[in-house]
Each structure stands twice: as C-alpha cells, then as structure tokens.
Amino acid sequence: MNKTSWRVRLAVVIVIGVLGSACHRDPMEDTINHFNASMKERLAANEILDSTSQNEAVPMENAQAYLEKLKTTFAEAKKVDIALLNQQMPGLGDRYRKDFVGGIAMIFEGNGEGTKFQLDKTVSGQIMMDQFVDWYIANQKKLPVHEPVAAPAAPTAAY
C-alpha cells in the first residue's frame, strides 16, 4: 500500500469516527437542551409583550413579533421527548405537553390567520403556559438534572 492510499484510508476512518460520535448523542441531553431552549424562547416572547405599558393595547408589530417568537418556542418544544421528561420526574413530560405545548397551540388557535381573533383562547393559552412555568419552578429542585431558567413573567399588557 502506498503512502497516499494509506493517508486516504486513515482520513476516511477519522471522518467516520467523528460522524459516528456525532450520531451517538445522548437523547436525554438533547431533550433537556430543547426543553431549556423552549423555556428561554418563551421568556423572550413575554419580554416583547412586557415592553408595552399596562394601560395600552399591544401594538400590532409587537403582537406579530410575540407570535413569531412563540413559533420558535413551539419548534423547540416539539423536539422535546415527553417520555424522557417523564423519566426525569413522573408527570413532568405530560404536564409540559398538556400545559406548555397545549398553551402555545391554543394561542395560535386564537390568533389564526384568516380567522377572527379569539381573546378567550389567547388568554387561556397564556394561562396554561404560566401554570406550567409556575409548577416547573416550584418543582425544579426535585429534578436530577436541570439548568435553572428564569421564570417568564405573566404578560402585563392587554391585547
């Protein structure tokens, strides 16, 4: 075997090894990362709403920016493995799916394109997400692995 052939084969083995190790990621770590990202995105969404005074309606551009941030939140939330969350703490994944993810879905339903704005669904969705966040913060110390996330404040501005 010549030196070039040997180097090519070694390079292929190294690439396969690197790719193989990248493919063997820890599913629990991925779930926790997506969970934390969804919580942080929710916090950023609330900051958009909180930039409006309590005594005024949310400007349309802020409402649209809020919904866009919730889309990012939802995308991260859909990557969370509910069963793995339940392994971390019984009921965590189920509650996350029902209240947090369900709350986002309800907000989208209340703000659907081409449909009439439905304040009741929007507020109910926000309440559901807030209930999950409150529950999570109260129970966070019981989790074996967690990265504390600041609690998103409840929206102070009215739609």
Residue, then its C-alpha position, 0 to 999 in steps of 0.5 A: m500500500n502506498k503512502t497516499s492510499w494509506r493517508v486516504r484510508l486513515a482520513v476516511v476512518i477519522v471522518i467516520g469516527v467523528l460522524g459516528s460520535a456525532c450520531h451517538r448523542d445522548p437523547m436525554e441531553d438533547t431533550i433537556n437542551h430543547f426543553n431549556a431552549s423552549m423555556k428561554e424562547r418563551l421568556a423572550a416572547n413575554e419580554i416583547l409583550d412586557s415592553t408595552s405599558q399596562n394601560e395600552a393595547v399591544p401594538m400590532e408589530n409587537a403582537q406579530a413579533y410575540l407570535e413569531k417568537l412563540k413559533t420558535t418556542f413551539a419548534e423547540a418544544k416539539k423536539v422535546d421527548i415527553a417520555l424522557l421528561n417523564q423519566q426525569m420526574p413522573g408527570l413532568g413530560d405530560r404536564y409540559r405537553k398538556d400545559f406548555v405545548g397545549g398553551i402555545a397551540m391554543i394561542f395560535e388557535g386564537n390568533g389564526e390567520g384568516t380567522k377572527f381573533q379569539l381573546d378567550k383562547t389567547v388568554s387561556g393559552q397564556i394561562m396554561m403556559d404560566q401554570f406550567v412555568d409556575w409548577y416547573i419552578a416550584n418543582q425544579k429542585k426535585l429534578p436530577v438534572h436541570e439548568p435553572v431558567a428564569a421564570p417568564a413573567a405573566p404578560t402585563a399588557a392587554y391585547 
